[in-house]
Amino acid sequence: MNLAETIELYLTEKRRILELLPVAVIERAAAMLFETYDDGGTVYAMANGGNAGTLDHAYCDFKHHPFVTEDKTRPLPADVQRLSFVNLCSSAAELTGLVNDLGVEDMFAASLAPVVTAKDLVMAYSGSGNSVNVTKALQVAVDAGAKTFAMTKGDGGRCRDLAEVCLVVPGTSRFPGQVGKNDNNFHFEDLMLSVNHMLVGLLKQRVAERHAG
């Protein structure tokens, strides 16, 4: 394939995935987010590699975007409840300390275990669904009675079994860089940002409607 055909391949795959994306699963994730917000719980999120960077973006959006006016000139009044959102990937000092003391597999679990409660929502992102540091932390969340959402691809791996709600990105890819063990990885990472944007927008709508009422 020439360059234009290869680019079109990526876009064709993306359109197909979007057509197959299970809206009902995202709706269930939104319902868990709303419940966490209403109960005054905390959202904890975790991922590895580039996806950890996407969670830094999500942290900014979830913490602030639902709580500003539409024209973005000012925040909503101080008495409007905010969402507590913790990115478990955010502190290089904490993560490297936990890895040094406990090992890579336990870094998220060790960070989460002392603080997670049944009012909280734990969000896990793993392309394979089998990242052990993610699945161990999900088990901690399940044991605490917290709500759990996972996003993955392929067969969903262990995340599919552990999470209350699991969004498995459908499809496969022939695009360079996301074949073999990385099958569909670019599309998964693209959609991670899209799903987070959907959840942020839905929370903003809910907050605005309540404030207007």
Residue, then its C-alpha position, 0 to 999 in steps of 0.5 A: m500500500n502507498l502512504a495514502e492507502t495506509i492512512e485510509l486503512y487506519l481511518t477505515e478501521k477507526r470508523r468500523i470500531l466506532e460503529l461497533l463500540p458498545v454504547a450501553v457499556i459506556e452508559r453503565a460507566a457513566a452511571m457508576l461515575f454519577e453514583t460516585y459523585d453523588d455519594g461524595g466518593t473518589v475516582y481512582a484511575m491507573a494505566n501504564g506507559g503512554n496511557a498514564g499520560t492520557l490519565d494526566h489529561a483525564y485528571c485535569d478534565f474530570k477535576h475542572h471541566p464539569f465545574v466551570t460555566e459554559d463560557k469558561t469565564r468563571p467556576l460554578p459557585a463554591d457550594v456546587q459539589r466537586l468530584s474528587f479524582v486521583n490519578l494513581c500514575s501522577s507521582a513519579a516519587e511515589l511510583t518509583g518508591l513503591v516499585n523500589d520497595l514492593g515491586v512493579e506488580d504491587m505499585f498500584a495496589a499498595s497506593l490504593a489499598p489504604v484509601v479505597t472505600a465502597k463509595d469510590l470508583v476505580m478505573a483501570y486501563s490495560g490494552s492486554g487486560n492482564s497488566v499485573n499491577v492493574t489487575k492486582a489493584l482491581q482486586v483490591a478495589v473489588d475486595a473493598g466493595a468499590k465500583t470498578f470500570a476497566m477498558t481493554k481490548g482483545d479478549g479483555g484478559r483478567c480485567r474483564d473478569l474483575a471489573e464490574v463494567c468492562l469496555v472491550v474495544p472491538g476489532t483488530s488492525r493491519f496498520p503498521g505499529q499495531v499488529g501482533k502483540n500490539d494489535n489494535n493498540f493505537h485505536f485503543e489508546d485513541l478511544m481511551l481519550s474519547v471515552n474519558h471525554m464522553l464521561v466528562g461531558l456527561l458529568k458536566q451535563r448532570v452538574a449543570e442540570r442540577h445547578a440550573g434546578 
